[in-house]
Amino acid sequence: MENKFDVIVVGSGPGGYVAAIRAAQLGFSVAVVERESLGGICLNWGCIPTKALLKSAQVYNNMKHASDYGLNAGEFGFDFDAIIKRSRGVADKMSKGIGFLFRKNKITVIQGTGYISKDKKIIVTNNNGEESLYEANHIILATGARARQLPNLEIDGKNIIGYRQAMTLNKIPGKMLVVGGGAIGVEFAYFYNSLGVEVTIVEFLKQGLLPREDKEVSRVLARSFKKQGIKVMASTSVEKVDIKDNKCKVTVKNMKNDKTEEIEVDIVLSAIGITPNTENIGLEELGINMDRGFIIVDDFYKTNVDGIYAIGDIIPTPALAHVASAEGITCVENIAGLNPDTINYNNIPSNTYCSPEVASVGYTEEQAKEKFGEIKVGKFPFTASGKASAAGENDGFAKLIFEAEYGELVGAHLVGYNVTEMIAELVVARNLEITGHELIKSIHPHPTISEGIMEAAAAAYGEVIHL
């Protein structure tokens, strides 16, 4: 049948498109249903275009400090429209790349919005309102998520914006208030501050910046942001936003003393997390088990309904692109009978691409103490790194945590220049259950910032050389 496939994937984000390609590699006939652009939110409105924006900000910051490197940059500035245009161009190029991969793997693309009927067929409605019916032995839901909204902070796309609008503003604001100190809020705060915007971050939790990261990492980032001119208000809630004459008067409350104050800005960026896209796709009619908007699945992403699977941001696992991709591959390989290993969710790397960058995996120091009791902690500051000094990037450190009995690496926390490229070594190390002494004896190249990993391990055991 023309409209029947072995596997249909609903959504083409980093979970959906990876699942589709792996299924095609394994010999399945595959179709993907997508209502917008191939690549989903991550590729079009998240991971990729934001990194393009951040690169522009980093280059501009480097130009500001050219004299630190013995260079004379002369007069320079920035073209905000050109920065946005470059970001969109990078996203468009990557989206076209997904189309190429689909054609290469003979994957059918069905443009429109998918809905699963009670008899487990997929009804796809295109932009003209026309419906088509498709069948598959296996349906993988990968519909992703959208920006979360609070009742007192509804996104209007003009004065109160979400991450999508933050990437395509038609002019740069004078003042911005960012609600949320997580990765999205921190990255946009760094970007806009770099271009001269007066930025304030308001975070409800006590830790302020990146509340899920190790406390020492958050403190270092907060100090760096303060030097850059970014104001951070921790333990603070947004009570209301009054909009008048294109200005936002934001009332915030300090949770420690219950005092309120009013902050006037041009734009409020809501960066308080995401909400799964699980409404209006037929889940209730099918009787699929849910919990607080998330789909409940087993270890291989099968729902309670035979032939229906779910991966990515719509299940209660870390909402990260690389997690969704891994889930898609594991799901498909299990369908194919390859008996893949289940994903170890305690060994998922987390990256934040502000400057300095932040990267981590495993337990924080606080969590490790609670779980293992006695631990060994080694820290190597990048002020002692020759490569970091040569690069003019001394902010931050590498911090490694080992459980004391066997010396196994249980946590790693990095803050500094290019550390998002360094964390993979530690993910592999934890996967192989490497010990501190094995890391110490693994010769790292000199001069590199990654030497800090070896030195941090040595510091935990009193063997550090360069401190």
C-alpha positions in Angstrom: 0.0 0.0 0.0 1.3 3.5 -0.9 0.3 4.9 2.5 1.5 2.0 4.6 5.0 1.9 6.2 6.9 -0.2 8.7 7.7 2.8 10.8 6.1 6.3 10.9 7.8 8.9 13.1 5.7 11.9 14.1 8.1 14.9 14.4 11.5 15.4 12.8 13.5 16.9 15.7 16.8 15.4 16.9 14.8 12.4 18.3 12.5 11.9 15.3 14.9 12.4 12.4 17.6 10.2 14.1 15.0 7.5 14.8 13.8 7.6 11.2 17.3 7.3 9.7 18.3 4.5 12.0 15.1 2.6 11.1 15.8 3.1 7.4 19.4 1.8 8.0 17.9 -1.4 9.5 15.7 -2.0 6.5 12.4 -0.6 7.5 10.2 1.4 5.2 9.9 4.8 7.0 7.9 8.0 6.8 8.2 11.1 8.9 5.3 13.5 9.6 6.4 17.1 10.2 4.2 20.2 10.5 7.0 22.8 10.2 10.6 22.6 9.1 12.8 19.4 9.1 15.0 19.3 12.2 12.4 20.5 14.6 12.8 23.1 17.3 16.5 22.2 18.1 17.8 22.7 14.7 15.5 25.6 13.6 14.8 27.5 16.8 17.1 26.1 19.5 20.5 24.4 19.7 21.9 25.4 16.3 20.8 29.0 15.6 21.5 30.0 19.2 25.0 28.8 18.9 25.4 30.9 15.7 24.2 33.9 17.7 26.6 33.2 20.6 29.5 32.8 18.2 28.8 36.3 16.8 28.7 37.6 20.4 32.0 35.9 21.2 33.7 37.3 18.2 32.5 40.8 19.0 33.8 40.4 22.6 37.1 39.3 21.2 37.3 42.4 19.1 36.6 44.5 22.1 39.6 43.0 23.8 41.9 42.9 20.8 44.5 45.1 22.6 44.9 42.4 25.2 46.4 40.3 22.4 48.7 43.0 21.1 46.3 43.8 18.2 44.7 47.0 17.0 41.2 46.4 15.6 40.6 50.0 14.8 36.9 51.1 14.6 34.4 48.2 14.7 30.8 47.6 15.5 28.0 45.2 14.7 25.0 44.8 12.4 22.2 43.3 14.4 20.2 42.4 11.3 23.2 40.6 9.8 23.8 38.7 13.0 20.2 37.4 13.0 20.4 36.7 9.2 23.5 34.6 9.7 21.9 32.6 12.5 18.8 31.9 10.3 21.1 30.9 7.4 22.9 28.4 9.5 19.6 26.9 10.7 18.2 26.8 7.1 21.4 25.1 5.8 21.1 22.4 8.5 17.4 21.8 7.9 18.2 21.2 4.2 20.8 18.8 5.3 18.2 16.7 7.1 16.2 16.7 3.8 19.3 15.4 2.0 19.7 12.6 4.6 16.1 11.6 4.3 16.4 11.3 0.5 19.6 9.4 0.9 17.9 6.9 3.2 14.7 6.8 1.1 12.5 8.2 3.9 9.2 9.7 2.9 8.4 13.1 4.3 4.7 13.8 5.0 4.1 17.5 5.5 1.3 18.3 8.0 0.0 17.8 11.5 -0.4 14.2 12.6 -3.2 12.7 14.8 -3.4 9.1 15.8 -6.9 7.6 15.4 -8.4 5.0 17.7 -7.5 2.2 15.2 -3.9 3.4 15.3 -3.8 5.0 11.9 -2.3 8.4 11.4 -4.5 11.2 10.0 -2.3 14.0 8.6 -3.8 17.4 7.9 -1.8 19.6 5.6 -1.7 23.4 5.5 -4.8 23.5 3.2 -6.8 21.5 5.7 -6.8 18.4 3.5 -6.6 15.1 5.3 -4.6 11.9 4.4 -4.6 8.5 6.1 -1.4 6.5 6.8 -0.7 3.2 8.5 2.4 1.7 10.2 3.3 -1.3 12.3 5.2 1.0 14.6 4.4 4.7 15.3 7.1 6.7 17.2 5.9 10.0 18.7 8.6 12.7 18.8 6.6 15.8 18.9 8.9 17.8 21.1 8.1 20.7 23.4 7.4 24.5 23.4 8.1 27.4 25.7 6.4 27.1 29.0 4.1 30.0 30.0 3.0 31.3 33.4 -0.4 32.9 33.9 1.3 36.2 35.0 3.9 36.0 32.2 2.0 35.2 29.0 4.1 35.5 25.9 2.7 38.1 23.5 5.6 37.9 21.0 6.3 41.7 21.3 6.9 42.9 24.9 7.0 39.5 26.6 8.9 37.0 24.3 10.0 33.4 24.3 13.1 31.9 22.8 11.8 31.9 19.2 11.2 35.7 19.2 14.5 36.2 21.0 16.3 34.9 17.9 14.5 37.1 15.4 14.0 40.5 17.0 13.9 43.3 14.4 15.9 45.7 16.6 18.1 45.4 19.7 16.5 46.5 23.0 18.1 48.9 25.5 17.1 46.9 28.5 16.0 43.3 28.9 14.8 41.2 31.9 15.3 37.5 31.6 13.0 35.3 33.7 14.8 32.1 34.4 18.5 31.3 35.2 18.6 28.0 33.3 20.6 27.3 30.2 18.2 29.2 27.8 18.1 32.3 30.0 21.8 32.3 30.6 22.7 32.0 27.0 20.4 34.7 25.8 21.5 37.0 28.7 25.2 36.6 27.6 24.3 37.2 23.9 22.3 40.4 24.4 24.7 41.7 27.1 27.6 41.3 24.7 25.8 43.6 22.2 25.3 46.3 24.8 21.9 45.5 26.2 21.4 46.1 30.0 20.4 42.6 31.2 18.9 41.5 34.5 18.3 37.8 35.2 15.5 36.9 37.7 15.6 33.3 39.1 13.1 31.9 41.6 15.6 29.4 43.0 18.3 30.3 45.5 21.2 29.1 43.4 20.5 31.8 40.8 22.3 30.7 37.7 22.1 27.1 36.4 20.3 25.8 39.5 20.9 22.1 38.5 24.6 22.5 38.2 27.2 22.1 41.0 27.1 25.1 43.3 30.7 26.1 42.8 30.1 26.2 39.0 27.2 28.5 39.5 29.2 30.8 41.8 32.0 31.1 39.2 29.5 31.9 36.4 27.7 34.5 38.6 31.0 36.2 39.3 31.9 36.3 35.6 28.4 37.6 34.7 28.8 40.3 37.3 32.1 41.4 35.7 30.4 41.5 32.3 27.6 43.7 33.7 24.8 41.2 34.0 22.7 41.6 37.1 21.5 38.4 38.7 18.6 38.3 41.2 18.3 34.9 42.9 15.4 33.8 45.2 13.3 36.3 43.3 9.8 35.9 41.7 8.1 37.9 39.0 4.8 39.0 40.4 3.4 40.9 37.4 4.2 42.8 34.2 2.5 46.0 33.3 2.9 47.1 29.7 2.5 50.8 28.9 4.0 52.8 26.0 5.9 49.8 24.8 7.7 49.6 28.2 7.5 46.7 30.6 7.2 47.5 34.3 8.1 44.3 36.0 7.2 43.8 39.7 9.6 41.3 41.4 9.7 40.0 44.9 12.7 38.9 46.9 11.7 35.6 48.5 14.1 36.1 51.4 12.6 39.3 52.8 9.3 39.6 50.8 10.3 43.0 49.6 9.1 44.0 46.1 10.6 46.4 43.6 9.7 47.6 40.1 12.1 47.2 37.1 11.4 49.0 33.8 12.7 47.3 30.7 12.0 47.2 26.9 11.5 43.5 26.7 10.9 40.6 29.0 12.3 37.2 27.9 10.5 34.2 29.5 12.9 31.4 29.8 11.3 29.3 32.5 11.4 25.9 30.8 9.3 23.9 28.3 5.9 22.1 28.0 5.6 18.8 26.1 3.6 18.9 22.9 1.2 16.0 23.8 -2.2 17.7 23.3 -4.4 17.1 20.3 -2.6 14.2 18.9 -5.0 11.4 19.9 -3.4 10.2 23.1 -6.5 10.3 25.2 -8.6 8.5 22.6 -6.0 5.8 22.5 -5.8 5.5 26.3 -2.0 6.1 26.4 -0.8 6.5 30.0 0.3 10.0 30.9 1.7 11.8 33.9 1.5 15.7 34.2 1.5 16.0 30.4 4.3 13.5 29.8 3.9 10.1 28.1 4.8 7.1 30.2 7.1 4.5 28.5 9.1 1.5 29.4 12.9 1.2 29.1 12.7 0.9 25.3 10.1 3.7 24.9 7.1 1.6 24.3 3.8 3.0 25.6 1.1 0.9 27.2 -0.5 0.7 23.7 1.1 -1.9 21.4 2.9 -0.4 18.4 3.0 3.1 19.9 6.3 4.6 21.2 7.4 8.0 22.5 10.9 9.6 22.7 12.4 13.0 23.5 10.8 16.0 25.3 7.4 14.3 25.6 8.6 11.7 28.1 9.9 12.5 31.6 13.6 12.3 30.8 16.2 15.1 30.4 15.0 17.5 27.7 18.2 17.5 25.7 18.7 17.0 22.0 21.4 14.3 22.5 19.1 12.4 24.9 16.3 12.4 22.3 18.7 11.1 19.6 19.9 8.3 21.9 16.3 7.4 22.8 15.4 7.2 19.1 18.2 4.9 18.2 17.6 2.6 21.3 13.8 2.5 20.5 14.3 1.5 16.8 17.1 -1.0 17.5 14.8 -2.7 20.1 11.9 -2.8 17.5 14.4 -4.5 15.1 15.3 -7.1 17.8 18.9 -6.0 18.3 18.6 -6.0 22.1 20.3 -2.7 22.7 21.5 -1.6 26.2 19.2 0.7 28.0 20.3 4.4 28.4 22.1 5.3 31.6 20.4 8.6 32.5 23.0 9.2 35.2 25.7 9.6 32.5 24.1 12.3 30.4 26.3 15.4 29.6 24.8 18.8 30.1 26.3 21.9 28.3 25.6 25.6 28.5 27.2 27.8 25.8 27.5 31.2 27.4 31.0 32.5 28.2 32.5 31.0 30.2 31.0 27.7 29.1 29.6 25.2 31.5 29.7 21.4 31.1 28.9 18.6 33.5 28.1 14.9 33.9 27.1 12.7 36.9 26.7 13.7 40.5 27.3 17.2 41.9 29.6 17.3 45.0 26.5 17.6 47.3 24.7 14.7 45.6 27.9 12.5 45.7 28.3 13.1 49.5 24.7 12.1 50.1 25.0 8.9 47.9 28.5 7.7 48.6 29.4 9.2 52.0 33.2 9.5 51.6 34.3 11.1 48.4 37.5 12.6 46.9 37.3 15.9 45.1 40.0 17.4 42.9 39.8 20.8 41.3 42.2 22.5 38.9 41.7 26.2 38.2 42.4 27.4 34.7 44.5 30.3 36.1 47.2 27.6 36.4 46.7 26.4 32.8 49.3 27.5 30.3 47.0 27.1 27.3 44.2 29.0 29.0 46.6 31.8 29.8 47.9 31.9 26.2 44.3 32.1 25.1 43.4 34.9 27.6 40.7 32.7 29.0 41.6 32.0 32.7 38.1 32.0 34.2 36.9 28.7 35.6 38.1 25.2 36.6 37.8 21.5 36.1 36.4 19.6 39.1 36.2 15.8 39.4 34.5 13.8 42.0 35.4 10.2 42.9 33.8 7.8 45.4 36.5 6.9 47.9 36.2 3.2 48.2 37.1 2.2 44.7 38.2 5.5 43.2 35.5 5.5 40.5 34.7 8.8 38.8 31.2 9.7 39.7 30.9 13.4 38.7 32.6 16.0 36.6 32.0 19.8 36.5 33.7 22.2 34.2 33.4 25.9 33.7 35.6 27.8 31.4 36.7 28.3 27.8 35.7 25.5 25.4 34.7 23.1 28.1 31.7 21.9 26.2 34.1 20.2 23.9 36.0 18.6 26.8 33.1 16.9 28.6 32.8 13.9 26.2 36.1 12.4 27.6 34.5 12.3 31.0 31.3 10.8 29.7 33.3 7.9 28.2 35.4 7.6 31.3 32.3 7.2 33.5 30.8 4.7 31.0 34.0 2.6 31.4 33.9 3.1 35.2 37.4 4.6 35.1 39.2 5.4 38.4 41.1 8.5 39.4 44.5 6.9 39.0 43.6 5.7 35.5 42.8 9.2 34.5 46.0 10.5 36.1 48.1 8.0 34.1 46.3 8.8 30.9 48.7 11.2 29.3 47.0 14.4 28.1 48.6 16.6 25.4 50.4 19.7 26.3 49.6 22.5 26.1 45.8 22.1 26.2 43.0 23.2 28.5 42.0 19.5 28.7 45.2 18.9 30.8 43.1 20.3 33.6 41.1 17.1 33.7 44.3 15.0 34.4 45.4 17.6 36.9 42.0 17.7 38.7 42.2 13.9 39.1 45.7 14.2 40.4 44.6 17.0 42.8 42.0 14.6 44.3 44.8 12.2 45.2 47.4 14.7 46.3 49.5 14.2 43.2 48.9 17.4 41.3 52.0 18.9 39.7 51.0 22.4 38.6 49.4 23.8 41.7 
